[in-house]
Amino acid sequence: MAEFQIPIKGYSEGFTPDKQPSLTTGYMDNMFPRGTLEEKIRLTQRPGLDKTFAAQIGGDTAPIVCILSVTTVD
Amino acid sequence: MATLYDNYSGTAEPYNALTLDNANDWAGQSFTTTVPFSLSRIDIWIRKLSGDNVGTIIVALYAVDGSGHPTGVALASGTIDDSAISDSTYAWIPCTLSSAYNVSASTKYAIVVHGTALDASNVIIWSYDDNGSGASDFAGGDLEWSTNGGSSWSTTTTGDLLFRCYGNIAPSSDKTYSRALIAIGNHEFWYESSTSTLTELTAANADINTVNPLTAVEAYQKVFIANKTNLKVADFLNTKIATADVGANPPDFGTVLTGGSSGAEMIVDYITTLSSACTIYGKRITTATFSSGETVTGTDDDDNAISFATSAVETAPPHWYDWTAFGGDSSFGALPASAYLVALYRGRLVLAGHPDYPNMWYMSKIANPWKWIYEEDDRLTAVSGNNVKAGEVGDIIRALIPFGDDYFIFGCASSIHLLDGDPADNGSIDKLSGTTGIYSWTAWCKDAEENLYFFGRDGVYKMTGGRSKPVNISRTALPKLVLDWALDPSLHRVVLTYDAKRQGILITKTTLSDGTCVGYFYSLETEGFYPVTFQTQNGIFCAYDYNSDTPTDRALLFGCNDGYLRSFLDTAKDDDTGASDTAINSYFGMVEPITEDFDREGVLTSLTVEMAGGASGGDFSDSDGCSYEYHSADDSETALEDLKDGATAWGSGTLSGTGRKSRIRSRIRGAWLGLKFYNSTASETFGINKLFGIIKQVGRIK
């Protein structure tokens, strides 16, 4: 019986595959060490991006270039 | 349970009666608070005439002006319905305010009562005592009445209407401030006008140019914006008043101004000119508000009398205006003509990025963003990178990174410099690195321990505590990162941001022209890199960890290519791409030896997978299924190449559900095994806990 180690330590292309650092892989995309399933360290698909505010700033051809917040004393 | 506080319950029955029989008949009673409390209910001793329908009666709390008359807008209000009022006897009729108001101690306020349905046939009578008729005078205030809907008031000093104020002194809220999100895009400035609602500050529209570099910083309850020649302020603190002629002695920074009629007071923050027509921004410190046409007075720093007339009623924030020296006058110095970098350090506003002087930095006077004149013998003075010992940094400044009030990093094109302390008070500048700079103003972030991460000449660097020599943390795992990304500041934006929830740094490269976005998540827990790709709508142009007042809005926000603010949502299995969602293409591969002797082949007779989530349902979140494929090769690099190139697999299949799956009878033969697990199905996610197989050794590799 042989266990194949899940590449929980992510992506590494600095070595040839036969010298791949432990728990890494040279082939991965959109996987996170803390993904969508519980808050445990486990290689899982990354969470999706979702709108946080309904407003669209300036239309669909204009990126948001700066975000910050301002605090005012009540 | 509300407690009775300030009240006048009458002393000499039968009372006198104040009759309201017109919508413009407004009655008021001023009173002076004895203690501070949260006023939540006002009871009034009233009745109506038999058979009357008085509609909705409004009961409101107002500030008073210098003459004791109600003034400004209502501080709080509530209503009484006709049905609650007796048409035969007087009674205490309660009015619960729509929101409680915290009254101050020893402060005079006025209770005002009126009704839009009142007329000669529908009448309210509010009783009052008159000490001229034998009652004791209520010392805290007087009867007020208006016959023109509150436009002007008269006082009956001997009269006192009967009222009772209820409230409590228990802490109603620990909240002492409000935080609002700001988002800038498409030459527009948007702010969170109420919880979770963004509203455009229309005065800013097209007054900034988001095609050009732009940065902004919060300071003094305002947002200061550097957008090349557009240096702007969004002011969320100050009240604005205007005059056609500010007079011979304009107010100074910090002058207290008083409205002659309203009694309103403000502390001046900024004025637009020192003469003629002028707009004055200041923090109003009274509940009374400035009115139009009143004379405003004060005394300037040189003891000169200030006097001018307002040309309009005051305007509440937010305001949008040009960021200049105080009064726009050179006697207070001048901001650089152009800058695209702004930061706050030691109470100074810091600017850099002048195209003619790209290695210069400029700092305002401490605690005064309007004063840019250089003054000797003043440790608080404005300073710039050529007038002090801690001088120019000698390289093109690309990022301004303050660390509290202690030290400041200048991230330059090819170097990094550290300003220690205050430049006007024995500060010093040292070069931390001459081998790497910082890619841009968005290409850095700090983690929770104030370690600095940035994208530099040869990848991702870390500076422990923000002031040690930079160490490249990506070179081993991603030796070709800079080469692969072919970064060009004219084509690409790099954004680094710290994800506190997932304990890592997200590093993205977005193509400016179309939003194509790739990147890596660097985990601080595993110290590993995880490639990510996003849809073009989701291309990340900026990011911000928003610590909202509203728990559900607290998130690491990404400013996306299509004008939406997005964040990672743990329950989201797809990416929102506007009108619809798009599946995430997630996968990982593995290359494993299946032989103990590399001169011989092995056979993987079976493969077993344990999917995440345990039993279906239950306490743990379940993985969806995934697909798999496996390849065989005599050498490891061929196995990896086959995975990447999509070569025909030896075998493939799908796994569904959670927990331990049935054995895959692979019967794959070779020296090396290439395994791939993937899922690109909408509304699905997957995770694998464990993977193991049975290997047998067979014949020689030919």
Boltz contact constraints between the chains, C-beta under 6 A:
constraints:
  - contact:
      token1: [A, 1]
      token2: [B, 692]
      max_distance: 6.0
  - contact:
      token1: [A, 1]
      token2: [B, 694]
      max_distance: 6.0
  - contact:
      token1: [A, 2]
      token2: [B, 693]
      max_distance: 6.0
  - contact:
      token1: [A, 2]
      token2: [B, 695]
      max_distance: 6.0
  - contact:
      token1: [A, 3]
      token2: [B, 692]
      max_distance: 6.0
  - contact:
      token1: [A, 4]
      token2: [B, 590]
      max_distance: 6.0
  - contact:
      token1: [A, 4]
      token2: [B, 592]
      max_distance: 6.0
  - contact:
      token1: [A, 4]
      token2: [B, 691]
      max_distance: 6.0
  - contact:
      token1: [A, 6]
      token2: [B, 688]
      max_distance: 6.0
  - contact:
      token1: [A, 7]
      token2: [B, 588]
      max_distance: 6.0
  - contact:
      token1: [A, 9]
      token2: [B, 526]
      max_distance: 6.0
  - contact:
      token1: [A, 9]
      token2: [B, 528]
      max_distance: 6.0
  - contact:
      token1: [A, 10]
      token2: [B, 528]
      max_distance: 6.0
  - contact:
      token1: [A, 10]
      token2: [B, 529]
      max_distance: 6.0
  - contact:
      token1: [A, 10]
      token2: [B, 530]
      max_distance: 6.0
  - contact:
      token1: [A, 11]
      token2: [B, 529]
      max_distance: 6.0
  - contact:
      token1: [A, 11]
      token2: [B, 531]
      max_distance: 6.0
  - contact:
      token1: [A, 12]
      token2: [B, 477]
      max_distance: 6.0
  - contact:
      token1: [A, 14]
      token2: [B, 476]
      max_distance: 6.0
  - contact:
      token1: [A, 14]
      token2: [B, 477]
      max_distance: 6.0
  - contact:
      token1: [A, 14]
      token2: [B, 479]
      max_distance: 6.0
  - contact:
      token1: [A, 17]
      token2: [B, 591]
      max_distance: 6.0
  - contact:
      token1: [A, 17]
      token2: [B, 636]
      max_distance: 6.0
  - contact:
      token1: [A, 17]
      token2: [B, 637]
      max_distance: 6.0
  - contact:
      token1: [A, 17]
      token2: [B, 640]
      max_distance: 6.0
  - contact:
      token1: [A, 18]
      token2: [B, 636]
      max_distance: 6.0
  - contact:
      token1: [A, 25]
      token2: [B, 588]
      max_distance: 6.0
  - contact:
      token1: [A, 25]
      token2: [B, 589]
      max_distance: 6.0
  - contact:
      token1: [A, 25]
      token2: [B, 590]
      max_distance: 6.0
  - contact:
      token1: [A, 26]
      token2: [B, 640]
      max_distance: 6.0
  - contact:
      token1: [A, 27]
      token2: [B, 589]
      max_distance: 6.0
  - contact:
      token1: [A, 27]
      token2: [B, 643]
      max_distance: 6.0
  - contact:
      token1: [A, 27]
      token2: [B, 644]
      max_distance: 6.0
  - contact:
      token1: [A, 28]
      token2: [B, 531]
      max_distance: 6.0
  - contact:
      token1: [A, 28]
      token2: [B, 588]
      max_distance: 6.0
  - contact:
      token1: [A, 29]
      token2: [B, 531]
      max_distance: 6.0
  - contact:
      token1: [A, 29]
      token2: [B, 533]
      max_distance: 6.0
  - contact:
      token1: [A, 29]
      token2: [B, 587]
      max_distance: 6.0
  - contact:
      token1: [A, 30]
      token2: [B, 532]
      max_distance: 6.0
  - contact:
      token1: [A, 30]
      token2: [B, 584]
      max_distance: 6.0
  - contact:
      token1: [A, 30]
      token2: [B, 586]
      max_distance: 6.0
  - contact:
      token1: [A, 31]
      token2: [B, 530]
      max_distance: 6.0
  - contact:
      token1: [A, 31]
      token2: [B, 586]
      max_distance: 6.0
  - contact:
      token1: [A, 31]
      token2: [B, 588]
      max_distance: 6.0
  - contact:
      token1: [A, 32]
      token2: [B, 521]
      max_distance: 6.0
  - contact:
      token1: [A, 32]
      token2: [B, 530]
      max_distance: 6.0
  - contact:
      token1: [A, 33]
      token2: [B, 523]
      max_distance: 6.0
  - contact:
      token1: [A, 33]
      token2: [B, 526]
      max_distance: 6.0
  - contact:
      token1: [A, 34]
      token2: [B, 502]
      max_distance: 6.0
  - contact:
      token1: [A, 36]
      token2: [B, 570]
      max_distance: 6.0
  - contact:
      token1: [A, 36]
      token2: [B, 685]
      max_distance: 6.0
  - contact:
      token1: [A, 37]
      token2: [B, 612]
      max_distance: 6.0
  - contact:
      token1: [A, 37]
      token2: [B, 621]
      max_distance: 6.0
  - contact:
      token1: [A, 37]
      token2: [B, 687]
      max_distance: 6.0
  - contact:
      token1: [A, 38]
      token2: [B, 621]
      max_distance: 6.0
  - contact:
      token1: [A, 42]
      token2: [B, 687]
      max_distance: 6.0
  - contact:
      token1: [A, 44]
      token2: [B, 687]
      max_distance: 6.0
  - contact:
      token1: [A, 45]
      token2: [B, 586]
      max_distance: 6.0
  - contact:
      token1: [A, 45]
      token2: [B, 685]
      max_distance: 6.0
  - contact:
      token1: [A, 45]
      token2: [B, 686]
      max_distance: 6.0
  - contact:
      token1: [A, 47]
      token2: [B, 568]
      max_distance: 6.0
  - contact:
      token1: [A, 47]
      token2: [B, 569]
      max_distance: 6.0
  - contact:
      token1: [A, 47]
      token2: [B, 570]
      max_distance: 6.0
  - contact:
      token1: [A, 47]
      token2: [B, 572]
      max_distance: 6.0
  - contact:
      token1: [A, 48]
      token2: [B, 572]
      max_distance: 6.0
  - contact:
      token1: [A, 48]
      token2: [B, 573]
      max_distance: 6.0
  - contact:
      token1: [A, 48]
      token2: [B, 574]
      max_distance: 6.0
  - contact:
      token1: [A, 48]
      token2: [B, 575]
      max_distance: 6.0
  - contact:
      token1: [A, 49]
      token2: [B, 538]
      max_distance: 6.0
  - contact:
      token1: [A, 49]
      token2: [B, 566]
      max_distance: 6.0
  - contact:
      token1: [A, 49]
      token2: [B, 575]
      max_distance: 6.0
  - contact:
      token1: [A, 49]
      token2: [B, 576]
      max_distance: 6.0
  - contact:
      token1: [A, 50]
      token2: [B, 569]
      max_distance: 6.0
  - contact:
      token1: [A, 50]
      token2: [B, 572]
      max_distance: 6.0
  - contact:
      token1: [A, 50]
      token2: [B, 576]
      max_distance: 6.0
  - contact:
      token1: [A, 51]
      token2: [B, 564]
      max_distance: 6.0
  - contact:
      token1: [A, 51]
      token2: [B, 566]
      max_distance: 6.0
  - contact:
      token1: [A, 51]
      token2: [B, 576]
      max_distance: 6.0
  - contact:
      token1: [A, 52]
      token2: [B, 555]
      max_distance: 6.0
  - contact:
      token1: [A, 52]
      token2: [B, 557]
      max_distance: 6.0
  - contact:
      token1: [A, 52]
      token2: [B, 565]
      max_distance: 6.0
  - contact:
      token1: [A, 52]
      token2: [B, 567]
      max_distance: 6.0
  - contact:
      token1: [A, 53]
      token2: [B, 198]
      max_distance: 6.0
  - contact:
      token1: [A, 53]
      token2: [B, 565]
      max_distance: 6.0
  - contact:
      token1: [A, 55]
      token2: [B, 198]
      max_distance: 6.0
  - contact:
      token1: [A, 56]
      token2: [B, 563]
      max_distance: 6.0
  - contact:
      token1: [A, 56]
      token2: [B, 564]
      max_distance: 6.0
  - contact:
      token1: [A, 57]
      token2: [B, 183]
      max_distance: 6.0
  - contact:
      token1: [A, 57]
      token2: [B, 185]
      max_distance: 6.0
  - contact:
      token1: [A, 57]
      token2: [B, 190]
      max_distance: 6.0
  - contact:
      token1: [A, 57]
      token2: [B, 563]
      max_distance: 6.0
  - contact:
      token1: [A, 58]
      token2: [B, 185]
      max_distance: 6.0
  - contact:
      token1: [A, 58]
      token2: [B, 186]
      max_distance: 6.0
  - contact:
      token1: [A, 58]
      token2: [B, 188]
      max_distance: 6.0
  - contact:
      token1: [A, 58]
      token2: [B, 563]
      max_distance: 6.0
  - contact:
      token1: [A, 59]
      token2: [B, 186]
      max_distance: 6.0
  - contact:
      token1: [A, 59]
      token2: [B, 563]
      max_distance: 6.0
  - contact:
      token1: [A, 60]
      token2: [B, 562]
      max_distance: 6.0
  - contact:
      token1: [A, 60]
      token2: [B, 563]
      max_distance: 6.0
  - contact:
      token1: [A, 62]
      token2: [B, 185]
      max_distance: 6.0
  - contact:
      token1: [A, 62]
      token2: [B, 186]
      max_distance: 6.0
  - contact:
      token1: [A, 62]
      token2: [B, 563]
      max_distance: 6.0
  - contact:
      token1: [A, 63]
      token2: [B, 185]
      max_distance: 6.0
  - contact:
      token1: [A, 63]
      token2: [B, 541]
      max_distance: 6.0
  - contact:
      token1: [A, 63]
      token2: [B, 561]
      max_distance: 6.0
  - contact:
      token1: [A, 64]
      token2: [B, 183]
      max_distance: 6.0
  - contact:
      token1: [A, 64]
      token2: [B, 185]
      max_distance: 6.0
  - contact:
      token1: [A, 64]
      token2: [B, 559]
      max_distance: 6.0
  - contact:
      token1: [A, 65]
      token2: [B, 184]
      max_distance: 6.0
  - contact:
      token1: [A, 65]
      token2: [B, 185]
      max_distance: 6.0
  - contact:
      token1: [A, 65]
      token2: [B, 210]
      max_distance: 6.0
  - contact:
      token1: [A, 65]
      token2: [B, 214]
      max_distance: 6.0
  - contact:
      token1: [A, 65]
      token2: [B, 541]
      max_distance: 6.0
  - contact:
      token1: [A, 65]
      token2: [B, 542]
      max_distance: 6.0
  - contact:
      token1: [A, 66]
      token2: [B, 184]
      max_distance: 6.0
  - contact:
      token1: [A, 66]
      token2: [B, 214]
      max_distance: 6.0
  - contact:
      token1: [A, 66]
      token2: [B, 216]
      max_distance: 6.0
  - contact:
      token1: [A, 66]
      token2: [B, 542]
      max_distance: 6.0
  - contact:
      token1: [A, 67]
      token2: [B, 183]
      max_distance: 6.0
  - contact:
      token1: [A, 67]
      token2: [B, 542]
      max_distance: 6.0
  - contact:
      token1: [A, 67]
      token2: [B, 544]
      max_distance: 6.0
  - contact:
      token1: [A, 67]
      token2: [B, 557]
      max_distance: 6.0
  - contact:
      token1: [A, 67]
      token2: [B, 559]
      max_distance: 6.0
  - contact:
      token1: [A, 68]
      token2: [B, 182]
      max_distance: 6.0
  - contact:
      token1: [A, 68]
      token2: [B, 216]
      max_distance: 6.0
  - contact:
      token1: [A, 68]
      token2: [B, 218]
      max_distance: 6.0
  - contact:
      token1: [A, 68]
      token2: [B, 544]
      max_distance: 6.0
  - contact:
      token1: [A, 69]
      token2: [B, 179]
      max_distance: 6.0
  - contact:
      token1: [A, 69]
      token2: [B, 181]
      max_distance: 6.0
  - contact:
      token1: [A, 70]
      token2: [B, 180]
      max_distance: 6.0
  - contact:
      token1: [A, 70]
      token2: [B, 182]
      max_distance: 6.0
  - contact:
      token1: [A, 70]
      token2: [B, 218]
      max_distance: 6.0
  - contact:
      token1: [A, 70]
      token2: [B, 223]
      max_distance: 6.0
  - contact:
      token1: [A, 70]
      token2: [B, 236]
      max_distance: 6.0
  - contact:
      token1: [A, 71]
      token2: [B, 177]
      max_distance: 6.0
  - contact:
      token1: [A, 71]
      token2: [B, 179]
      max_distance: 6.0
  - contact:
      token1: [A, 72]
      token2: [B, 178]
      max_distance: 6.0
  - contact:
      token1: [A, 72]
      token2: [B, 221]
      max_distance: 6.0
  - contact:
      token1: [A, 72]
      token2: [B, 236]
      max_distance: 6.0
  - contact:
      token1: [A, 73]
      token2: [B, 177]
      max_distance: 6.0
  - contact:
      token1: [A, 74]
      token2: [B, 176]
      max_distance: 6.0
  - contact:
      token1: [A, 74]
      token2: [B, 177]
      max_distance: 6.0
  - contact:
      token1: [A, 74]
      token2: [B, 178]
      max_distance: 6.0
